[in-house]
Structure formats: structure tokens, C-alpha cells
């Protein structure tokens, strides 16, 4: 259920058991890179926090990438399986994930260019302004997170 490719912080806060304890609220941060997290695995937990990389194998295959929409679908799946459950999505907004449709739209719209830090031409902190996940690469002067597939 938790492939090694998920970020280290994307693990359940408490050890998993056959059923979660019911005497206190619990936070569960599942991450399944290969597809959606099985909603049955989230039943009984008070708070679910889906990592941005959940279902990564599905959204990286799309052009443009649609992580935001798949995370919304995951939330609906989980809340439908366990009514009254609180579900969060870890967005990492300070990194400007271009695989979120709402972020990508502002990155592509010059009216929002002041919202973003500009790429530096050289170090000590340097990041390539071109995203090589695309062929040809997509480039922007506005800093945004990039991760190789």
C-alpha cells in the first residue's frame, strides 16, 4: 500500500493495525504512487491527508498533468467510503507544483508573474528553468518545482 517511492514524510502518523484505535483522533497520511489509495484503507481514521504524489503513475502520464483533479477524485472516493471523515490534500504551495492545473494556469498567465520568484541565472542555488519532462522541454523564467518521472 505504501511504495518506497513516496516521500519519507508520507507515511501514516500512527502504526497501522487491523482497525484504528477509536479513543482519540488519528491522522493518516497515505501515499500510493501507483494509483489511487484504496478507500477501504482509510475507513475509521479521523483525518486523512493525501500527499501530492498520490496516484503519481496516473497523473504523470497525462499531458498536461492533472494531479489536482486526481487528488480531488481521491478525496471524494475516501469521504464517500467513510462519511464524516476530514480529508486534507498536501499541496506544498510554496513550491509551485505545475502538475496542479490551478498553479499551471497562473504560471502561464503573465498577469500573475509577480506571484513567483524568478529563476536565478546561476548559483549558489540554481535550478534549470526548463522542464525536461516534455519533448520539447517547456521553459519559464518563473520558479516552479520540477521532478523527473
C-alpha positions as CSV (number, residue, x, y, z in Angstrom):
1,X,0.0,0.0,0.0
2,X,2.9,2.4,0.6
3,X,5.5,2.1,-2.2
4,X,9.0,3.1,-1.4
5,X,8.9,5.9,-4.0
6,X,6.6,8.1,-1.8
7,X,8.2,10.8,0.1
8,X,9.5,9.8,3.5
9,X,7.0,12.1,5.3
10,X,4.1,10.5,3.5
11,X,3.6,7.6,6.0
12,X,0.9,7.1,8.5
13,X,1.4,9.1,11.6
14,X,0.5,6.1,13.8
15,X,1.2,2.4,13.1
16,X,-1.4,0.6,11.1
17,X,-3.4,-2.1,12.7
18,X,-6.4,-4.2,11.7
19,X,-8.5,-1.2,12.7
20,X,-7.5,2.2,14.0
21,X,-8.0,2.9,17.7
22,X,-11.2,4.8,18.5
23,X,-10.2,6.6,21.7
24,X,-8.6,9.6,20.1
25,X,-8.5,11.4,16.7
26,X,-5.9,10.0,14.4
27,X,-4.1,11.4,11.4
28,X,-3.3,9.1,8.5
29,X,-1.2,10.3,5.5
30,X,-1.3,7.6,2.9
31,X,0.6,7.8,-0.4
32,X,0.2,5.3,-3.3
33,X,2.3,6.3,-6.3
34,X,1.0,3.5,-8.4
35,X,-2.7,4.6,-8.4
36,X,-5.5,5.7,-6.1
37,X,-5.3,4.8,-2.4
38,X,-7.9,2.1,-1.6
39,X,-10.7,4.0,0.2
40,X,-11.2,0.9,2.4
41,X,-7.8,1.5,3.9
42,X,-8.8,5.0,5.2
43,X,-12.1,3.9,6.9
44,X,-12.1,4.6,10.6
45,X,-9.3,7.3,10.6
46,X,-10.4,10.7,11.7
47,X,-8.2,12.8,9.4
48,X,-6.7,11.7,6.1
49,X,-4.0,13.8,4.5
50,X,-3.3,12.8,0.9
51,X,0.2,13.6,-0.3
52,X,0.6,15.5,-3.6
53,X,2.3,12.4,-5.1
54,X,-0.6,10.1,-4.6
55,X,-1.6,8.3,-7.8
56,X,1.5,9.7,-9.4
57,X,1.7,6.9,-12.0
58,X,-1.7,8.1,-13.3
59,X,-1.2,11.9,-13.5
60,X,2.3,12.0,-14.8
61,X,1.1,10.0,-17.9
62,X,-1.3,12.9,-18.8
63,X,-0.4,15.9,-20.8
64,X,-1.0,18.3,-19.3
65,X,-0.6,16.6,-15.9
66,X,-3.7,16.5,-13.8
67,X,-2.6,15.8,-10.3
68,X,-5.0,18.3,-8.8
69,X,-8.1,16.7,-10.4
70,X,-7.0,13.2,-9.4
71,X,-6.4,14.3,-5.8
72,X,-10.0,15.8,-5.8
73,X,-11.3,12.4,-7.1
74,X,-9.3,10.6,-4.3
75,X,-10.9,12.8,-1.7
76,X,-14.4,12.1,-3.0
77,X,-13.7,8.3,-3.0
78,X,-12.4,8.4,0.6
79,X,-15.1,10.6,2.0
80,X,-17.8,8.5,0.3
81,X,-16.3,5.4,2.0
82,X,-16.3,7.0,5.4
83,X,-18.9,9.7,6.0
84,X,-17.9,12.5,8.4
85,X,-14.2,11.9,7.8
86,X,-12.0,15.0,7.4
87,X,-9.7,14.8,4.3
88,X,-6.9,17.1,3.5
89,X,-4.6,17.4,0.5
90,X,-0.9,18.3,1.0
91,X,-0.3,20.9,-1.7
92,X,3.2,22.2,-1.0
93,X,2.1,25.6,-2.4
94,X,5.4,27.2,-1.8
95,X,7.0,25.0,-4.5
96,X,4.5,26.0,-7.3
97,X,3.7,22.5,-8.5
98,X,3.0,22.9,-12.2
99,X,1.2,19.5,-12.2
100,X,-1.7,21.3,-10.4
101,X,-4.0,22.8,-13.1
102,X,-4.7,25.9,-10.9
103,X,-0.9,26.6,-10.5
104,X,0.0,25.9,-14.1
105,X,-2.7,28.4,-15.2
106,X,-1.1,31.2,-13.2
107,X,2.4,30.2,-14.3
108,X,1.3,30.5,-17.9
109,X,-0.5,33.8,-17.4
110,X,1.7,36.9,-17.4
111,X,-0.7,38.8,-15.2
112,X,0.4,36.5,-12.3
113,X,4.2,36.7,-12.9
114,X,4.7,38.8,-9.7
115,X,3.4,35.9,-7.7
116,X,6.5,33.8,-8.4
117,X,10.2,34.0,-7.7
118,X,12.3,34.2,-10.8
119,X,14.9,31.6,-11.7
120,X,18.4,32.8,-11.0
121,X,20.8,32.6,-13.9
122,X,23.5,31.0,-11.6
123,X,24.0,29.6,-8.1
124,X,24.6,29.1,-5.3
125,X,21.1,27.8,-5.7
126,X,20.3,27.0,-9.2
127,X,17.5,25.2,-10.9
128,X,17.1,24.6,-14.6
129,X,14.2,26.8,-15.9
130,X,13.3,24.2,-18.5
131,X,11.1,21.2,-17.6
132,X,12.6,18.2,-19.4
133,X,9.6,16.0,-18.7
134,X,8.3,17.4,-22.0
135,X,9.6,17.0,-25.6
136,X,10.5,19.7,-26.5
137,X,11.2,21.0,-22.9
138,X,8.9,23.6,-21.5
139,X,10.7,26.7,-20.2
140,X,9.7,29.5,-17.9
141,X,11.5,32.3,-16.0
142,X,9.2,31.8,-13.1
143,X,10.4,29.3,-10.5
144,X,8.3,26.1,-10.3
145,X,9.1,22.7,-8.9
146,X,10.3,20.1,-11.3
147,X,10.6,16.4,-10.7
148,X,11.8,13.8,-13.1
149,X,9.2,11.0,-13.7
